[in-house]
């Protein structure tokens, strides 16, 4: 059973000089449910080495571990699954490669995309960017934010779990879950926090209030 409440997407370059495994260990202490290996600016080999440390931490704690984009890295790290974007392999191809037991997620921003991903066999969705965010190069201002009304529409449209992502903090996480998301996915709300464990716990509390 996956705990969707707080979903951490890793990025060492946004971690205030701390290592990714240090951030992940603190997030686990704070109650994170899913960890996604991102590390967009690293080579595949570097991501693999970081992923080995995360896989060990998540396995020991029973936390779900998925890899961003790369099905091959997910296989190499014996991850629980993979999270796919528009430019990655399709859900059906990832399923063929990883098997029926793998957890396969898909990033979406529209109701039609959400329905299509669910029909293709995605196990869960990342919906966003809910609010404006500076974590991704292509999502950097208000005009790209889909808002909580879109979250609510997607909740009505699909039966699979999904997390809201993009600009989410402990201050606005509650409204994302109230709109219908099963949890929230964050980068900097945890990675940049002075106390990542406390920040994770605060996000969990916000999600519980929304539920």
N, C-alpha and C positions, 0 to 999 in steps of 0.2 A: 504494500500500500504506500503510495507516494504522498508525502506531506508537502502540499503545494504552498503553504502559508508564505514562506519567505524563500525566494529563489535567488541565489547569488550568481552573478556573471562576473568572472574574474578578469582583471586587467591590471598587471603590475605597474604600468605607466601611470595609473590613476590611484595608486595605493600609498602615496605620501612616503615613498622611499622604502617601504616594507616589502618583503617577499610575498608572493602569492600564497605559498603554503602557510605563512604566518597569518595572513588575513583569513584563510580558510579555517585554520585551527580555531581562531577566535570566533568566527561565525558559527562554527559547530558548537562551541561552548555556549553561544547565545541562542541556539535553537534553530539554525538554518535547516531547511528541508531538502533542498536541491542545490547542487553546485554545478555550474556550467563552465568548463574550461574555454576561455575566449582567447586572450593574449594575441590580439590581431597583429601586433607589430613584431612578433617572433617567428623564427623559422619553424618548420615542422619538427626538426630535431629538438629545438629548444622547448617547443610546446610539449613534446613527448616527455622530456625530462621533468618539466613542471607537472605534467599530468601524472607521472608515476608517483610523485609525492602526494598529490591530491587523491589519487586512487587509494593509496594506503590509508590516508586520514578518513576518507569517506567510508571505506570498507569497515574500518575498525569501529566507526560510530553509527553505521547503518543509514548513512545519508546517501541519497540518490546522486549519482555522478553521470553527467552527460557532457559530450564534446560538441563545441560549436562548429558547424559546417563540415568537418572532416570525418567521413565514414571510416577512412583508413586508420586515423588516429583512434577513433572509438574502438575499432577492432584491436589495434595494437595494445591499447591500455585496458582492455577488458572492461570498458565503461558500460554503464547500464543502458546507454543509448546515445542519440545524436540529435542536435537541434539544427534544422535546416532553414536557409533563407531562399530568396528568389533565385539566386545565382548558383545554388548548390544542386546536388543530385535530387531527383524527385523522391517523394515519399515511397513510391512503389519500388524503385531501384534500391533505396536504402533498406527497405524491408527485405528484399531478396538477399541482400548482402549480410545483413545483421541477424535476420531470423525473426520468428514470431514473438519471441520473448523480449526483444529489444524495445526500448522506449523511444519513440520517434516523435519529435516536436517540429512544429512549423511556425515561422514568423508570418503574421498576417496583419493587415490594417483595415480591411474592408469585410463586410458581411459575406460578399460573394467569395472572396478568397478563403474565408473561414469555412464556409460550406464545402468548397472544393477540397480543401485540405482534409476535412473530416471524412468526406466521401472517398478520398484517396487512401485512407487508413491511418492518418496521423493519430497518435495517442493523446496529444495535447497541443495547445497553441500558445504562442507568445503574441499578445495583442498590443500594438502600439505604433508609434509612440503616443502614450496617453496624454502626456504633458510635454512641453518643450524640454529638450535635453541637449547638453553639449557633449555627450559621450560618444556620439556617432557623427562622422563627418557629414553625412547626408541628412541629418535631422538636427537642425540647430536653431530653429525659431518657431514661433507660435503657429505659423501657417501649416506646419507639418503635423501638429498635434491633433489626434483624432478625438480626444475628449471622452468623458464618461458616458455620454449618450451613445457613442459607438460601442463602448464596452457593453452597455445594456442591450443594444441591438444584437450583438454577437452572442450574448448569453441566451437570447431568445431563439437564435438561429441554429445553434449546435448543442449537442449533448455531451461532448467531450470536455474535460477540464481545460481551463486556460488561465494564464497569469497575465496581468497587465504589466507593461514595461514602458519606461521612458519618462524621466523626470519625476519618478516616484520617491517620496520621502515619508517619514513617519507622520508628517502633518497631513498628507493627502492620501495615504494608503487606505484609510478607512472608507473614503468615498468610492474608491476603485472597487473594493469588495462589495460595498452596498449596491453598486451598479450591476454586480453579477460575476465578477472575477473570482476565481477560486483562491487566488493569492497574488502576490506582487513579486516582480523580478527587478532587481536593482544592481547597479554597479557602484556608483560613488556614494550612495547613502550608507554603504558599509565600508567600501575600500578606503574612502577618504576620512572616515570617522576617527576621532581621537581614540575612541574605545569601540572597535568593531563588534565585540561581543555584546556590549550594552546597546549598540545601534541595532543589532539583529534582534535582540529581545524587544526593543521598542517597536520595531516593525511588526513583530509577531503580535504584540499587544494591540497595535492599530488594526491589524487584519481581524483579530478576534472581535474587536469592537464593531467592525463593519459587518461581521457575520451575525 
